[in-house]
Amino acid sequence: MQMKWIVAVSTAAIFAAGAGQAAAQQSVPPDSTVSGSLDSRDPVSSTQGRFERWRIDAQPGEMVVLRMNSGEIDPLIQIGRTGPGGQFYELAADDDGGGYPNALLQYRAAEGGQYEVRATSFASDDYGGYTLSRSSQWVNTGVDGGGDGLAQLPLDVSGYIDLDDPVDGDGRHYETWRIFIPNQHVVRIRQESADADSWVMLGLVGASGEWVGLFHDDDSGGGLDSEFTYQSVADDVFEIRASTYSAGGGGSYRLIVQDVSATADGGMSAGMIAGGWLTETDVPSPDGRFTEYRTFYAVAGQTVSVTLRSREFDAYLRIGQWSNGAFHEMWTDDDSGGGETGFDAQSTFVAPFTGLYTAALTSFSAGETGLFDIEVQGY
């Protein structure tokens, strides 16, 4: 199976046939590698492959990184908790995250204590040797942890939302991840789940600890998955909240965050759509309008079309360059983008040089605010 695969988490216990024949769990200490071998005497996992049990002891806030490599089987890693009676409650799993056929699982331990790791195979009757390696990272989780509290990009982690997680003002339980995004850099944020309707949010935490939401998404990733692209307008630390659409919901998720900037200095590339929110905290102008500046990359001679859309304000678009600390306008538009409201702005031009251009995103009338998206197309 040459694809990355995340197993759905179920609150129902997963019973392993023949579990009574399994050997006692062996511990996998931090920063260590162990080895094993699957054969017909091992119990059968939920994927119908044979498995061996391993035990890890994790600290609150620790992100456990597990790698399972083999030249003989298609490895699959499962991590979970063992309940009364020996029932296994799976929290996350991975198949080909380490590059086919090897598995790579990153799991945030929201709670400290003992976890069970199952080293198994994707296919049934798949026998052979493997190695299992463990390392750790520290990330912000709302609990005590080490390091600077920031997750590093690219971020690809698994987690589980339950009733023990914090709850927001809308009654949604969530888990948090903090990342630093430099000014004008573009990130793609995706939350996947097979058993929960994903709801992913991006925001800032104010000086008094208040949450300031910047953007969110429900189903743009397809099915139950959420996805959006966001471009930062300042060097800042942002908070991502992995949550569920319904209040009081829960389930497993996979969170993927990537820097998809066009250049090392940031900027959108052709084909991107980025979301944003025009607010009273954005750059004010003498005529009472608020403005956000977004950069994008174009090649000399390329036909470029930039569209600013909003259902909440009459979009007004200006495109130009920054020089000597000032914005120099080259093209402008009010309503050429049409859209659902008829007030979307769109500017199409032939790029005179290769490099970064700046789009000034504002409203036609003073004092207007609201959510928007900006799309850049190249031809």
C-alpha positions as a printed Julia matrix, in Angstrom:
379×3 Matrix{Float64}:
   0.0     0.0     0.0
   1.89    3.05   -1.2
   0.02    5.8     0.59
   0.02    7.4     4.01
  -2.87    6.1     6.07
  -4.33    7.05    9.42
  -6.55    4.54   11.16
  -9.84    5.83   12.54
 -10.13    6.0    16.3
 -13.17    4.45   17.89
 -14.34    4.86   21.44
 -15.28    1.18   21.31
 -12.57   -1.18   22.43
 -10.61   -3.1    19.81
 -10.34   -6.71   20.85
  -7.35   -8.67   19.6
  -7.97  -12.33   18.87
  -5.61  -14.56   20.74
  -4.47  -11.7    22.98
  -3.95  -14.13   25.81
  -1.08  -15.66   23.89
   0.8   -12.34   23.66
   4.02  -11.94   25.55
   4.31   -9.43   28.36
   4.8    -5.87   27.16
   8.38   -4.68   26.92
   9.29   -1.06   27.53
  10.64    1.26   24.8
  12.66    3.97   26.59
  13.05    7.47   25.08
  15.65    7.78   22.32
  16.04    4.05   21.85
  15.54    1.36   19.2
  14.17   -2.11   19.81
  13.61   -5.0    17.44
  11.08   -7.78   17.03
   9.67  -10.27   14.58
   6.06  -11.07   13.65
   5.05  -14.69   13.15
   1.93  -16.87   13.14
   2.0   -17.27   16.92
   1.35  -13.54   17.54
  -2.21  -12.26   18.14
  -4.22  -10.61   15.33
  -4.66   -6.83   15.26
  -7.63   -4.77   14.06
  -5.98   -4.65   10.62
  -5.87   -8.47   10.58
  -2.09   -8.42   10.75
  -0.13  -10.05   13.54
   1.19   -7.73   16.25
   3.59   -7.45   19.16
   2.96   -5.24   22.19
   5.38   -2.61   23.49
   4.97   -0.19   26.41
   5.99    3.48   26.62
   5.79    5.87   29.53
   5.12    9.42   28.35
   5.08   12.79   30.08
   2.24   15.34   29.7
   3.02   17.54   26.71
   5.46   15.07   25.15
   5.14   14.36   21.44
   6.13   10.75   20.99
   7.74    9.98   17.64
   7.71    6.31   16.65
   9.36    4.82   13.57
   8.86    1.23   12.46
  11.14    0.0     9.68
  11.34   -3.36    7.96
  12.64   -4.93    4.8
  10.33   -7.92    5.18
   6.83   -6.6     6.04
   4.67   -3.5     5.46
   4.88   -1.99    9.0
   1.98   -0.31   10.76
   2.11    1.34   14.21
  -0.83    1.7    16.59
  -0.75    3.61   19.87
  -3.44    3.53   22.52
  -4.44    2.81   26.08
  -5.19   -0.51   27.69
  -8.45   -0.55   29.63
  -9.82   -2.85   32.32
  -9.81   -6.45   31.16
  -7.04   -5.78   28.66
  -9.16   -4.0    26.04
  -7.1    -1.86   23.68
  -8.38    1.66   22.91
  -6.59    2.92   19.82
  -5.7     6.63   19.76
  -3.75    6.93   16.51
  -1.97    4.84   13.88
   0.23    5.17   10.81
   1.16    3.0     7.87
   3.55    4.63    5.38
   4.48    7.94    7.05
   8.17    7.03    7.05
   8.14    6.44    3.3
   6.7     3.23    1.89
   6.7     0.71    3.43
   7.98    2.16    6.71
   5.72    3.77    9.35
   6.2     7.08   11.18
   3.77    8.14   13.9
   3.89   11.41   15.84
   1.49   11.44   18.76
   0.98   14.13   21.37
   0.56   12.69   24.85
  -2.01   15.05   26.34
  -1.88   13.0    29.52
   1.1    11.43   31.21
   1.31    7.76   31.95
   1.59    4.44   30.22
   0.63    3.84   26.58
   0.56    0.63   24.59
   2.25    0.51   21.19
   1.35   -2.25   18.76
   3.91   -3.12   16.1
   1.91   -4.81   13.38
   1.6    -5.11    9.61
  -0.79   -3.59    7.12
  -1.56   -6.96    5.53
  -2.63  -10.22    7.14
  -0.23  -13.16    7.15
   2.69  -10.75    6.77
   5.6   -12.13    8.78
   9.14  -10.89    9.37
  11.5    -8.76   11.42
  11.31   -5.03   12.19
  12.87   -2.27   14.27
  10.89    0.19   16.41
  12.53    3.51   17.33
  11.3     6.13   19.75
  12.24    9.79   20.08
  10.46   12.76   21.65
   9.76   16.41   21.02
   8.2    19.02   23.26
   5.3    21.09   21.98
   2.72   23.38   23.57
  -0.37   21.47   24.64
  -1.91   23.58   27.34
  -0.12   21.45   29.94
   3.33   21.66   31.44
   6.0    20.79   28.92
   9.54   21.59   27.98
  11.21   23.6    25.26
   9.98   26.95   24.0
   6.42   25.75   23.57
   6.48   25.99   19.77
   5.94   23.2    17.3
   8.31   23.1    14.34
   7.17   23.15   10.72
   6.35   21.01    8.88
   4.04   19.58   11.53
   2.36   16.21   11.03
   0.88   14.84   14.24
  -1.95   12.69   15.51
  -4.16   13.33   18.51
  -7.47   12.56   20.15
 -10.1    15.09   21.25
 -12.11   14.07   24.3
 -14.1    15.57   27.14
 -10.95   16.12   29.2
  -9.68   18.7    26.7
 -10.35   22.44   27.16
 -13.64   23.81   25.84
 -14.17   27.07   23.94
 -17.02   29.56   24.14
 -19.07   27.54   21.64
 -18.82   24.33   23.66
 -16.22   22.69   21.41
 -13.41   20.67   23.0
 -10.04   21.28   21.38
  -6.31   20.58   21.48
  -3.81   23.35   20.82
  -0.59   23.69   18.85
   1.51   26.87   18.76
   3.62   27.79   15.74
   5.7    30.79   14.7
   4.85   32.17   11.23
   7.1    34.92    9.8
   5.55   37.93    8.08
   4.11   37.13    4.62
   4.79   33.41    4.93
   1.98   31.11    3.79
   0.91   27.99    5.68
  -1.51   25.26    4.68
  -3.4    23.81    7.66
  -5.27   20.53    7.32
  -7.13   18.49    9.94
  -8.18   14.98    8.99
 -10.47   12.57   10.79
 -12.39    9.42    9.93
 -14.71    9.5    12.95
 -15.22   13.18   13.8
 -16.34   16.21   11.79
 -13.14   18.26   11.84
 -13.18   21.95   12.75
  -9.77   23.63   12.63
  -9.14   27.17   13.85
  -6.22   29.59   13.63
  -5.85   32.49   15.98
  -3.76   34.47   18.42
  -3.71   34.57   22.2
  -3.95   38.13   23.46
  -1.93   39.74   26.23
  -4.67   38.91   28.73
  -4.97   35.32   27.55
  -8.03   35.91   25.39
  -8.47   33.95   22.16
  -8.56   36.03   18.96
  -9.82   33.89   16.1
  -8.43   34.7    12.66
  -9.77   31.96   10.42
 -11.48   28.58   10.61
 -12.76   25.82    8.36
 -15.13   22.88    8.49
 -15.26   20.68    5.36
 -13.03   22.27    2.72
 -10.62   19.33    2.94
 -13.29   16.93    1.65
 -15.63   14.72    3.66
 -15.05   15.31    7.36
 -11.68   16.98    6.76
 -10.86   20.68    7.17
  -8.28   22.66    5.25
  -7.33   26.27    4.55
  -4.34   28.37    3.58
  -3.36   31.44    5.57
  -0.76   34.16    4.99
   0.67   35.92    8.02
   0.79   39.71    8.03
   3.31   39.96   10.88
   6.04   37.97   12.61
   3.95   36.3    15.3
   3.18   33.17   17.29
  -0.15   31.67   16.26
  -2.29   29.03   17.92
  -3.96   26.24   15.98
  -6.95   24.57   17.6
  -7.91   21.09   16.43
 -11.57   20.66   17.27
 -14.91   19.23   16.11
 -17.79   20.95   14.33
 -20.33   19.91   16.97
 -20.15   21.04   20.58
 -19.2    18.21   22.9
 -17.83   16.08   20.06
 -14.63   14.09   20.07
 -12.5    11.62   18.17
  -9.14   11.07   16.55
  -7.48   13.51   14.19
  -4.37   14.12   12.18
  -3.07   17.69   11.92
  -0.77   18.71    9.05
   0.77   22.19    8.86
   3.18   23.11    6.05
   4.92   26.3     4.97
   3.94   26.6     1.29
   5.43   30.04    0.61
   6.57   30.81   -2.92
   9.97   32.15   -1.79
  12.19   32.17    1.29
  10.77   35.62    2.04
   7.19   34.35    1.82
   4.55   35.18   -0.75
   1.72   33.27   -2.39
   2.32   31.37   -5.62
  -0.02   30.99   -8.57
  -2.91   28.66   -7.83
  -3.2    29.56   -4.15
  -6.24   30.79   -2.26
  -5.61   32.27    1.2
  -8.14   33.35    3.78
  -8.13   36.33    6.07
 -10.15   38.73    8.18
 -10.22   42.49    7.69
 -10.63   44.07   11.13
 -10.29   47.4    12.9
  -6.84   46.32   14.07
  -5.52   46.35   10.5
  -3.65   49.29    8.96
  -5.94   52.37    8.91
  -5.94   54.95    6.12
  -6.85   58.65    6.33
 -10.19   57.94    4.65
 -11.21   55.45    7.36
 -10.61   52.19    5.48
  -8.64   49.26    6.92
  -6.0    47.45    4.86
  -4.1    44.17    4.92
  -1.05   43.69    2.68
  -0.36   40.31    1.06
   2.57   39.41   -1.21
   2.58   37.03   -4.18
   5.17   35.81   -6.66
   5.03   36.27  -10.45
   7.37   35.75  -13.39
   8.05   38.47  -15.96
   5.69   38.11  -18.94
   3.24   35.94  -17.0
  -0.45   36.89  -17.08
  -1.62   37.13  -13.49
  -5.14   37.41  -12.13
  -5.7    38.38   -8.49
  -9.21   38.16   -7.01
 -10.38   39.5    -3.64
 -13.69   37.98   -2.48
 -15.89   38.74    0.49
 -19.52   38.23    1.48
 -19.17   40.79    4.26
 -17.73   43.91    2.64
 -17.39   45.56   -0.78
 -13.91   44.39   -1.81
 -11.41   46.89   -3.18
  -8.07   45.7    -4.54
  -4.84   47.58   -5.15
  -1.69   45.95   -6.51
   1.81   47.4    -6.53
   5.21   47.41   -4.88
   6.79   48.62   -1.67
   9.7    51.0    -2.22
  11.46   53.28    0.26
   8.87   52.46    2.9
   5.89   53.41    0.75
   3.34   51.46   -1.29
   3.35   52.35   -4.99
   0.11   51.39   -6.72
   0.27   49.83  -10.22
  -3.24   48.4   -10.76
  -6.55   48.77   -8.94
 -10.08   47.37   -9.12
 -13.42   47.52   -7.35
 -16.12   45.15   -8.7
 -14.67   43.27  -11.7
 -14.65   39.98   -9.8
 -18.45   39.78   -9.59
 -19.1    36.92   -7.18
 -22.13   36.13   -5.05
 -22.56   39.75   -3.96
 -21.35   41.34   -7.2
 -18.79   43.31   -5.22
 -15.69   41.1    -5.56
 -12.56   42.77   -6.94
 -10.3    41.35   -9.61
  -7.22   42.66  -11.4
  -5.59   40.91  -14.38
  -2.23   42.09  -15.73
   1.0    40.98  -17.38
   3.83   40.92  -14.84
   6.59   43.37  -15.86
   9.26   41.75  -13.65
  10.02   38.53  -11.78
   9.63   38.75   -8.04
   7.25   39.57   -5.23
   4.28   41.89   -5.74
   2.06   43.33   -3.02
  -1.74   43.3    -2.93
  -3.39   45.88   -0.68
  -6.7    44.36    0.44
  -9.28   46.84    1.62
 -12.94   47.84    1.32
 -14.59   50.32   -1.02
 -16.3    52.18    1.83
 -14.85   53.37    5.11
 -15.16   51.22    8.23
 -16.08   47.93    6.54
 -14.68   44.69    7.99
 -15.15   40.94    7.58
 -13.79   37.65    6.31
 -12.27   37.41    2.83
 -10.19   35.23    0.59
  -7.59   36.19   -1.99
  -6.82   34.01   -5.02
  -3.79   34.28   -7.31
  -3.83   32.66  -10.73
  -1.07   32.58  -13.33
  -1.39   31.81  -17.04
